[in-house]
Each structure stands twice: as C-alpha cells, then as structure tokens.
C-alpha cells in the first residue's frame, strides 16, 4: 500500500529535521522531499507530486504564501497544510486566500499533525483550534472578507488597488507586494501612486495610518 507522500518545507534545519523524523515514524507517511524555502518547495512538488506539503510561512526568498499560491495554481492535486508559529488574522487570511487547505500552529501535537495530514490527503480542510477560534471571532464581529471590508471603507479603490492597500497596511515592501500578487514592481508603483491619490496622502506612513 502506498503511503501519503509528504514534502516538508521549513527554513529552520532543526524544525525541518524534527518533522521529517516524526513523520518517518508513522507507517502510512512517506517524506519524499525537504525544502528550505518556498522556491525549493515548488520545485519539490513539481518533481515528486506529493499528496501534502507542510508549509512554513516565513521563509527567505519565496515565502510560504507565494509558494502556496503557485502550488495551488500549478499542482492542484497537492494540498498545502500551513504549519507556522503565526496565528494572526493577516497570516491566516493570506494563506487561505493563496489556496492552503489547512492551517496549524507549531504547538500542534504529533497526533493532531498526523490527523491533519490524513484529512488533507482525503480532500478535507483542517484548521487548528486557535485558528478556528480566530475565524469564528472574526465572523461574529464583522465582515468575513477583509478585502470586501476595505473596499466598503474605500469604495473608490479598484479591487487590485485594495489588494495592494492591504499589503501596504501590513508593511510589505514593493518587492514583496509584486511577488505576492504576481505583478511587476513597476505595476506595484503605479497602483501605489493611484492609491495615494485616492486616499489623499503623500507618504507610505500616511497611507498606513489611514488604512489601519
């Protein structure tokens, strides 16, 4: 019987090694590759076509969000399970919008991690306890879609300008915005100029203050 094929992507060697060791002790799992950044993760998926990728979010170069979006678009049969220390609203929202099918924090136990991997391989979606609570709180307190909420506040913004605005408010650089939205740095600069004009601001700091 073929096991569930897994790629482990994490830039910290000790974390990656630990995950590989833990998963290797579980009979129905097979770790087919490791990756130290998002670009390596995408290449590993293209080469091995795993069932599940364990994806850290904050990695050098191509981060976990960008890698997840590329995997979801290019290899839809492979499901991404985010495994990170971050459970803030922005990280959760960006990961799920990019196409992640599951989201766990690194305080998850071995049994919870194994169960989540099996669930994703079976076509289900999984959210860790803290992540689920945050989503429930957000649903009960306001609009579920932060992009829609931003466009409600600033109806003059186009959808793309609103997407850029969300990343500006999150202190992303122009290069990071270009990478996450798959547009050129020149296009990012053009959207930011339009954004500044519509918000009536002249600097990035002023824009962040208005958007937040």
Phi, psi and omega per residue, in radians:
X1 nan 2.289 3.141
X2 -1.355 2.316 -3.133
X3 -1.408 3.059 3.070
X4 -1.317 2.110 -3.052
X5 -1.528 2.236 -3.002
X6 -2.245 2.446 2.937
X7 -1.922 2.342 3.140
X8 -1.887 2.072 -3.129
X9 -2.066 1.968 3.109
X10 -2.775 2.371 -3.075
X11 -1.388 -0.231 3.131
X12 -1.603 2.050 -3.059
X13 -0.984 -0.755 -3.057
X14 -1.178 -0.628 3.098
X15 -1.216 -0.806 -3.133
X16 -1.074 -0.791 3.131
X17 -1.087 -0.702 3.130
X18 -1.111 -0.742 3.123
X19 -1.130 -0.739 3.116
X20 -1.077 -0.732 3.134
X21 -1.121 -0.810 -3.127
X22 -1.084 -0.828 -3.109
X23 -1.171 -0.556 3.121
X24 -1.166 -0.327 3.127
X25 -1.513 -0.093 -3.122
X26 -1.761 2.147 -2.955
X27 -0.988 -0.689 -3.021
X28 -1.623 0.233 3.085
X29 -1.957 2.526 3.048
X30 -2.354 1.957 3.080
X31 -1.381 1.988 -3.045
X32 -1.687 -0.276 3.136
X33 -2.923 2.775 3.040
X34 -2.125 2.694 3.116
X35 -2.494 2.459 -3.129
X36 -1.762 -0.075 3.059
X37 -2.756 3.058 -3.059
X38 -1.126 -0.660 3.140
X39 -1.100 -0.755 3.087
X40 -1.099 -0.641 -3.138
X41 -1.111 -0.773 3.135
X42 -1.096 -0.765 3.125
X43 -1.099 -0.708 -3.135
X44 -1.120 -0.675 3.105
X45 -1.143 -0.737 3.107
X46 -1.092 -0.602 -3.111
X47 -1.402 -0.729 -2.982
X48 -1.866 -0.272 -3.130
X49 0.838 1.046 -3.111
X50 -1.260 2.935 3.054
X51 -1.376 -0.672 -3.038
X52 -2.439 2.485 2.987
X53 -2.001 2.213 2.951
X54 -1.493 2.029 -2.966
X55 -2.089 2.058 2.965
X56 -1.320 2.690 -3.117
X57 -1.587 -0.827 -3.044
X58 -1.649 1.744 3.119
X59 -2.372 2.671 -3.134
X60 -1.176 2.733 3.134
X61 1.228 -2.163 3.087
X62 -1.312 2.043 -3.081
X63 -1.437 3.099 -3.062
X64 -1.166 -0.557 3.117
X65 -1.137 -0.869 -3.132
X66 -1.105 -0.728 3.128
X67 -1.120 -0.699 3.120
X68 -1.085 -0.772 3.133
X69 -1.067 -0.723 -3.137
X70 -1.188 -0.729 3.130
X71 -1.126 -0.764 3.135
X72 -1.065 -0.636 -3.109
X73 -1.392 -0.695 -3.024
X74 -1.636 -0.509 -3.071
X75 -2.349 1.176 -3.018
X76 -1.089 -0.326 3.122
X77 -1.298 -0.336 3.098
X78 -1.585 2.270 -3.090
X79 -1.832 2.402 -3.094
X80 -1.732 2.203 3.021
X81 -1.935 1.909 3.116
X82 -1.257 2.310 3.072
X83 -2.288 1.860 -2.951
X84 -2.540 2.917 3.052
X85 -1.510 -0.174 -3.015
X86 -1.725 2.265 3.067
X87 -2.236 0.508 3.106
X88 -1.340 2.789 -3.066
X89 -0.994 -0.752 -3.086
X90 -1.103 -0.809 -3.121
X91 -1.079 -0.780 -3.134
X92 -1.091 -0.833 -3.094
X93 -1.091 -0.832 -3.120
X94 -1.106 -0.691 -3.139
X95 -1.131 -0.806 -3.119
X96 -1.197 -0.664 3.094
X97 -1.143 -0.559 3.131
X98 -1.259 -0.332 3.101
X99 2.100 0.116 3.091
X100 -1.085 2.440 -3.141
X101 -1.729 -0.159 3.119
X102 -2.664 2.754 -3.112
X103 -2.591 2.004 3.092
X104 -2.196 2.641 2.984
X105 -1.640 2.825 -2.999
X106 -1.309 0.013 3.015
X107 -1.540 0.074 3.083
X108 -1.127 2.499 3.112
X109 -1.419 2.970 -3.117
X110 -1.032 -0.747 -3.109
X111 -1.142 -0.717 3.133
X112 -1.153 -0.719 3.125
X113 -1.104 -0.814 -3.138
X114 -1.074 -0.740 3.132
X115 -1.104 -0.704 -3.139
X116 -1.140 -0.752 3.130
X117 -1.075 -0.783 3.131
X118 -1.091 -0.708 -3.126
X119 -1.116 -0.773 3.120
X120 -1.116 -0.740 3.130
X121 -1.071 -0.452 -3.142
X122 -1.590 0.110 3.073
X123 1.582 0.150 -3.124
X124 -1.644 2.986 3.038
X125 -1.959 2.574 -3.065
X126 -2.387 2.319 3.010
X127 -2.189 2.333 3.077
X128 -1.114 2.871 -3.063
X129 -0.991 -0.856 -3.095
X130 -1.173 -0.624 3.130
X131 -1.168 -0.781 3.112
X132 -1.050 -0.710 3.131
X133 -1.095 -0.735 -3.114
X134 -1.132 -0.707 3.125
X135 -1.141 -0.716 3.111
X136 -1.089 -0.762 3.120
X137 -1.066 -0.723 -3.126
X138 -1.174 -0.729 3.132
X139 -1.106 -0.613 -3.086
X140 -1.455 -0.264 -3.061
X141 -1.917 -0.188 -3.112
X142 3.134 -2.983 -3.102
X143 -1.015 2.444 -3.113
X144 -1.302 -0.454 -3.056
X145 -1.832 1.870 -3.109
X146 -1.096 -0.527 3.106
X147 -1.163 -0.763 3.101
X148 -1.099 -0.687 3.133
X149 -1.107 -0.719 3.133
X150 -1.136 -0.705 -3.128
X151 -1.248 -0.433 3.027
X152 -1.199 -0.704 3.109
X153 -1.216 -0.637 -3.072
X154 -2.251 1.297 -3.056
X155 -1.113 -0.269 3.134
X156 -1.303 -0.251 -3.121
X157 -1.409 2.434 2.966
X158 -1.264 2.945 3.134
X159 -1.046 -0.780 -3.126
X160 -1.143 -0.712 3.092
X161 -1.088 -0.643 3.110
X162 -1.175 -0.667 3.092
X163 -1.111 -0.752 3.085
X164 -1.106 -0.727 -3.123
X165 -1.058 -0.722 3.122
X166 -1.043 -0.710 -3.117
X167 -1.315 -0.596 3.042
X168 -1.079 -0.768 3.141
X169 -1.126 -0.435 3.120
X170 -1.571 0.176 3.094
X171 1.189 0.449 3.066
X172 -1.288 2.521 3.076
X173 -1.371 2.929 3.093
X174 -1.029 -0.694 3.125
X175 -1.113 -0.727 3.123
X176 -1.159 -0.682 3.109
X177 -1.110 -0.767 3.126
X178 -1.051 -0.736 -3.115
X179 -1.163 -0.770 -3.079
X180 -1.243 -0.587 -3.092
X181 -1.723 -0.003 3.129
X182 1.005 0.826 3.062
X183 -2.280 2.896 -3.092
X184 -1.373 2.705 3.068
X185 -0.990 -0.602 3.109
X186 -1.115 -0.713 3.109
X187 -1.164 -0.672 3.088
X188 -1.032 -0.820 -3.117
X189 -1.060 -0.681 3.120
X190 -1.120 -0.757 3.120
X191 -1.141 -0.675 -3.135
X192 -1.168 -0.683 3.078
X193 -1.064 -0.756 3.119
X194 -1.145 -0.681 3.130
X195 -1.087 -0.820 3.137
X196 -1.032 -0.739 -3.112
X197 -1.116 -0.742 -3.100
X198 -1.270 -0.533 3.124
X199 -1.489 -0.224 -3.126
X200 1.266 0.632 3.140
X201 -2.145 2.883 -3.114
X202 -2.069 -0.302 -3.097
X203 -2.240 2.852 3.119
X204 -1.125 -0.692 -3.136
X205 -1.086 -0.701 3.109
X206 -1.149 -0.695 3.130
X207 -1.101 -0.776 3.135
X208 -1.061 -0.745 -3.134
X209 -1.073 -0.702 3.136
X210 -1.220 -0.771 -3.064
X211 -1.209 -0.559 -3.113
X212 -1.467 nan nan
